[in-house]
């Protein structure tokens, strides 16, 4: 058997031994190349961010492990119509991305973008005008209640917030997916005070002081929040976008910020990346922009190696793989 790791990361000796022990006579090859420039010869298992499109050259390929929590890069990809199973890195990003949400929410609540101007300006501000907001009793709406959304809910509930959520199938409240941090998230689905399905977005939005967009990027979620949806939100509500670009219409977001319908927002992901320097979002008021950093954290690779090892053991034993994608759902 041959495993090809296509990544910027490199295995330590201990990690190589751990992976090698999962499948008898496993050969491990490391690369860092565009997907369609990889050598498919003899490869049974592939770990990668992007997947080669010329699948006919990968005649031995039995499984693909993505290094991303989402699988939107596979929209329209030939592998969706093949028998090759694809798994994601879901469960390895919950805690750091939820920390990002909590951090930026507290930044907005305590007016940190404005307060941080004190030092460079050397001017004592009007402190009353920069008063912070108490979060206890406010409502946070989590759009997308997977591993990331559930950990966001746990942390925000810890601040005393009421949590409501939107999920593709709200009748399925348990989450049995991979979680690199046992004891985190909301595996039993006990935190939300109310659950909404995709057709009930109009009912969720008016309840929320904060909307966290954590839904996967699929054909169904493309532009699911635009000018119409912003008009349904509470005047002065806030939004944090941490999933993928295009789910929230960027121009509509900028317009809502300029009109004051949306008081403030945080956006970490964009339709076009890298974001060009002349993009209109750079000029939008009351907007914190970060360069797709919410899921970039020290310690990712060891957790990713653990997930790869577990799925190698499972495929060798004929057991169900963790984080298996469903082409019908798009993730």
C-alpha positions as CSV (number, residue, x, y, z in Angstrom):
1,X,0.0,0.0,0.0
2,X,1.1,3.5,-0.7
3,X,0.1,6.8,1.0
4,X,0.9,10.1,-0.7
5,X,0.8,13.2,1.6
6,X,0.6,16.3,-0.5
7,X,1.1,19.1,2.1
8,X,3.3,22.0,3.2
9,X,3.7,20.0,6.4
10,X,6.3,17.3,7.0
11,X,6.1,14.2,9.1
12,X,8.3,13.8,12.1
13,X,10.0,10.4,12.6
14,X,7.5,9.5,15.3
15,X,4.5,10.5,13.1
16,X,5.9,8.5,10.2
17,X,6.2,5.5,12.4
18,X,2.7,6.0,13.8
19,X,1.2,6.1,10.3
20,X,3.3,3.2,9.1
21,X,1.9,1.1,11.9
22,X,-1.7,1.5,10.8
23,X,-1.5,-0.6,7.6
24,X,0.9,-3.5,6.9
25,X,3.8,-2.6,4.5
26,X,2.5,1.0,4.1
27,X,4.9,3.1,2.0
28,X,4.6,6.9,2.8
29,X,5.6,9.5,0.2
30,X,5.6,13.2,0.9
31,X,5.1,15.9,-1.7
32,X,4.1,19.6,-2.0
33,X,2.8,20.2,-5.5
34,X,-0.3,21.3,-7.5
35,X,-2.7,18.4,-7.5
36,X,-2.5,17.6,-11.2
37,X,1.3,17.5,-11.1
38,X,1.4,14.7,-8.5
39,X,2.7,11.3,-9.5
40,X,-0.2,8.8,-9.2
41,X,1.9,5.7,-9.7
42,X,1.0,3.1,-7.1
43,X,-0.9,5.5,-4.8
44,X,-3.7,3.9,-2.8
45,X,-4.4,6.7,-0.4
46,X,-4.1,10.5,-1.0
47,X,-4.0,13.3,1.6
48,X,-4.3,16.7,0.0
49,X,-6.1,20.0,-0.1
50,X,-6.9,20.0,-3.8
51,X,-7.8,16.8,-5.6
52,X,-6.5,15.8,-9.1
53,X,-9.1,15.9,-11.8
54,X,-7.5,13.3,-14.1
55,X,-8.8,10.4,-12.0
56,X,-8.3,7.9,-14.8
57,X,-4.5,8.1,-14.1
58,X,-5.2,7.2,-10.4
59,X,-6.3,3.7,-11.0
60,X,-5.3,2.4,-7.6
61,X,-6.7,5.2,-5.6
62,X,-9.0,3.9,-2.8
63,X,-9.5,7.0,-0.5
64,X,-8.9,10.7,-0.4
65,X,-8.4,12.6,2.8
66,X,-8.9,16.4,2.5
67,X,-7.0,18.7,4.9
68,X,-9.8,21.2,5.0
69,X,-13.0,21.0,7.1
70,X,-15.1,21.9,4.1
71,X,-15.3,20.2,0.7
72,X,-16.5,23.1,-1.5
73,X,-13.4,22.7,-3.7
74,X,-15.0,19.5,-5.0
75,X,-18.1,21.2,-6.4
76,X,-18.3,20.0,-10.0
77,X,-15.2,17.7,-9.5
78,X,-15.2,14.3,-11.2
79,X,-14.5,12.6,-7.9
80,X,-18.1,13.3,-6.9
81,X,-19.3,10.9,-9.5
82,X,-16.8,8.2,-8.7
83,X,-16.8,5.4,-6.1
84,X,-13.7,6.9,-4.3
85,X,-14.5,7.9,-0.8
86,X,-13.5,11.4,0.3
87,X,-13.2,12.5,3.9
88,X,-12.7,15.9,5.4
89,X,-10.7,17.3,8.3
90,X,-13.9,18.3,10.2
91,X,-13.4,18.2,13.9
92,X,-9.8,19.6,13.8
93,X,-10.9,23.2,13.6
94,X,-13.7,23.6,16.1
95,X,-11.8,25.0,19.0
96,X,-9.6,27.5,17.2
97,X,-12.3,28.9,15.0
98,X,-14.7,29.2,17.9
99,X,-12.0,31.0,19.8
100,X,-11.7,33.4,16.8
101,X,-15.5,34.0,16.9
102,X,-15.4,34.6,20.7
103,X,-12.4,36.9,20.3
104,X,-13.8,39.0,17.5
105,X,-17.2,39.2,19.2
106,X,-15.6,40.5,22.4
107,X,-13.6,42.9,20.3
108,X,-16.8,44.3,18.9
109,X,-18.6,44.3,22.2
110,X,-15.7,46.2,23.9
111,X,-15.1,48.6,20.9
112,X,-11.5,47.4,20.6
113,X,-11.0,48.6,16.9
114,X,-11.8,52.1,18.2
115,X,-10.0,51.8,21.5
116,X,-6.8,50.6,19.8
117,X,-6.6,54.1,18.1
118,X,-5.9,55.6,21.5
119,X,-2.2,54.7,21.5
120,X,-1.3,55.9,18.0
121,X,-3.5,59.0,18.3
122,X,-2.1,59.9,21.8
123,X,-5.5,61.6,22.4
124,X,-7.7,60.7,25.4
125,X,-11.1,59.8,23.9
126,X,-14.7,60.3,25.0
127,X,-14.9,57.2,27.2
128,X,-18.7,57.2,27.5
129,X,-19.0,57.2,23.7
130,X,-16.8,54.1,23.6
131,X,-18.7,52.1,26.3
132,X,-18.8,48.4,25.9
133,X,-21.8,46.1,25.7
134,X,-22.8,43.4,28.2
135,X,-23.4,40.1,26.3
136,X,-25.4,38.2,28.9
137,X,-28.9,37.7,27.8
138,X,-28.2,38.5,24.1
139,X,-29.1,36.0,21.4
140,X,-26.5,34.4,19.1
141,X,-27.7,32.6,15.9
142,X,-25.4,29.9,14.6
143,X,-26.0,29.2,11.0
144,X,-24.5,25.8,10.4
145,X,-24.5,23.5,13.5
146,X,-21.6,21.2,12.8
147,X,-18.4,20.7,14.8
148,X,-17.4,24.4,14.4
149,X,-20.9,25.8,15.1
150,X,-21.3,23.6,18.1
151,X,-18.1,24.8,19.7
152,X,-19.0,28.4,18.9
153,X,-22.3,27.8,20.7
154,X,-20.6,26.3,23.8
155,X,-18.2,29.3,24.1
156,X,-20.9,31.9,23.5
157,X,-23.2,30.2,25.9
158,X,-20.4,30.5,28.4
159,X,-20.7,34.2,28.0
160,X,-24.3,34.0,29.1
161,X,-25.8,34.2,25.6
162,X,-29.0,32.5,24.4
163,X,-28.2,30.2,21.5
164,X,-30.4,29.4,18.5
165,X,-29.2,27.5,15.5
166,X,-30.0,26.6,11.9
167,X,-29.1,23.1,10.6
168,X,-29.8,21.3,7.3
169,X,-31.8,18.6,9.3
170,X,-32.8,20.0,12.7
171,X,-34.4,16.7,13.7
172,X,-30.9,15.2,13.8
173,X,-29.5,16.9,17.0
174,X,-26.6,14.6,17.8
175,X,-23.2,15.0,16.3
176,X,-21.1,11.8,16.2
177,X,-18.4,13.2,14.0
178,X,-14.7,13.4,14.8
179,X,-13.7,15.9,17.5
180,X,-10.0,16.4,18.2
181,X,-10.9,18.0,21.6
182,X,-13.2,15.7,23.6
183,X,-15.4,17.5,26.0
184,X,-15.9,20.5,23.7
185,X,-18.7,21.3,21.3
186,X,-22.3,20.2,21.8
187,X,-22.4,16.5,20.7
188,X,-25.9,15.9,22.2
189,X,-27.4,19.2,20.9
190,X,-28.5,20.4,24.3
191,X,-27.3,24.0,24.1
192,X,-29.7,25.7,21.5
193,X,-32.9,27.2,22.9
194,X,-34.4,26.8,19.4
195,X,-33.6,24.9,16.2
196,X,-34.4,26.0,12.6
197,X,-34.2,24.4,9.2
198,X,-33.0,26.0,6.0
199,X,-36.5,27.2,5.1
200,X,-36.7,29.0,8.4
201,X,-33.8,31.5,8.1
202,X,-36.4,34.3,8.0
203,X,-37.6,33.3,11.4
204,X,-34.1,33.0,12.9
205,X,-32.6,36.2,11.8
206,X,-34.9,38.7,13.6
207,X,-34.1,37.0,16.9
208,X,-30.3,37.5,16.8
209,X,-28.0,40.1,18.2
210,X,-25.1,38.2,16.7
211,X,-25.2,35.9,13.6
212,X,-22.4,33.5,13.1
213,X,-22.1,32.1,9.6
214,X,-20.6,28.6,9.8
215,X,-22.6,26.7,7.2
216,X,-20.7,24.7,4.5
217,X,-20.4,26.2,1.1
218,X,-22.7,24.3,-1.3
219,X,-25.0,25.1,-4.2
220,X,-27.8,25.4,-1.7
221,X,-26.0,27.9,0.5
222,X,-24.6,30.2,-2.2
223,X,-25.7,33.8,-1.5
224,X,-28.1,32.5,1.2
225,X,-27.7,35.9,3.0
226,X,-28.2,39.0,0.9
227,X,-30.0,42.3,1.0
228,X,-33.3,40.8,1.8
229,X,-31.9,38.8,4.7
230,X,-30.1,41.8,6.1
231,X,-33.3,43.7,6.1
232,X,-34.8,41.1,8.4
233,X,-32.1,41.4,11.0
234,X,-32.4,43.6,14.1
235,X,-31.1,47.1,13.5
236,X,-27.7,47.2,15.1
237,X,-27.1,43.4,14.9
238,X,-23.7,42.1,14.2
239,X,-22.3,39.2,12.0
240,X,-19.2,37.0,12.0
241,X,-18.5,35.1,8.8
242,X,-16.0,32.2,9.2
243,X,-17.1,29.5,6.7
244,X,-16.5,30.3,3.0
245,X,-16.9,33.3,0.7
246,X,-20.1,33.7,-1.3
247,X,-22.5,32.4,1.4
248,X,-23.0,36.1,2.5
249,X,-23.3,38.4,-0.5
250,X,-20.3,40.7,-0.1
251,X,-21.9,43.8,-1.7
252,X,-25.0,43.4,0.4
253,X,-22.9,43.1,3.5
254,X,-21.1,46.4,2.7
255,X,-24.4,48.1,1.9
256,X,-25.9,46.9,5.2
257,X,-22.9,48.3,7.1
258,X,-23.0,51.7,5.3
259,X,-26.8,52.0,6.0
260,X,-26.4,51.1,9.7
261,X,-28.8,48.1,9.4
262,X,-25.8,46.0,10.4
263,X,-23.8,47.7,13.2
264,X,-20.6,45.8,12.7
265,X,-19.2,42.6,11.1
266,X,-16.2,40.4,10.9
267,X,-15.3,38.6,7.7
268,X,-12.5,36.0,7.4
269,X,-13.3,34.4,4.0
270,X,-14.0,35.8,0.6
271,X,-15.3,35.0,-2.9
272,X,-11.8,35.8,-4.3
273,X,-8.7,35.0,-2.3
274,X,-6.3,36.6,-1.9
275,X,-8.5,39.6,-1.6
276,X,-7.3,42.2,-4.1
277,X,-6.1,45.5,-2.6
278,X,-8.8,47.5,-4.5
279,X,-11.7,45.4,-3.2
280,X,-14.7,47.4,-1.9
281,X,-14.8,45.6,1.4
282,X,-11.6,47.5,2.5
283,X,-13.6,50.7,2.4
284,X,-16.7,49.4,4.2
285,X,-17.2,50.9,7.6
286,X,-17.3,49.0,10.9
287,X,-15.8,45.9,9.3
288,X,-13.0,43.7,10.7
289,X,-11.3,41.8,7.9
290,X,-8.8,39.0,8.4
291,X,-7.1,36.9,5.6
292,X,-8.8,33.5,6.1
293,X,-7.0,33.0,9.4
294,X,-9.7,31.7,11.8
295,X,-8.7,28.1,11.2
296,X,-4.9,28.6,11.0
297,X,-3.4,27.6,14.3
298,X,-0.3,26.1,15.9
299,X,-0.8,22.4,16.5
300,X,-3.0,21.6,13.5
301,X,-0.6,19.1,11.9
302,X,-0.3,16.6,14.8
303,X,-4.1,16.5,15.1
304,X,-4.4,16.0,11.3
305,X,-1.9,13.1,11.5
306,X,-4.1,11.5,14.3
307,X,-7.1,11.8,12.0
308,X,-5.2,10.3,9.0
309,X,-4.0,7.4,11.2
310,X,-7.5,6.7,12.5
311,X,-9.0,6.6,9.0
312,X,-6.1,4.4,7.8
313,X,-6.9,1.9,10.5
314,X,-10.6,2.1,9.6
315,X,-10.1,1.6,5.9
316,X,-7.7,-1.4,6.6
317,X,-10.3,-2.9,8.9
318,X,-13.3,-2.3,6.6
319,X,-14.9,0.1,9.1
320,X,-16.8,3.3,8.2
321,X,-14.5,6.3,7.7
322,X,-14.7,9.4,9.8
323,X,-16.0,12.6,8.1
324,X,-17.1,10.9,4.9
325,X,-18.5,13.5,2.4
326,X,-21.9,13.2,0.8
327,X,-21.9,14.5,-2.8
328,X,-25.7,15.0,-2.6
329,X,-25.3,17.4,0.3
330,X,-22.1,19.0,-1.0
331,X,-20.0,18.4,2.1
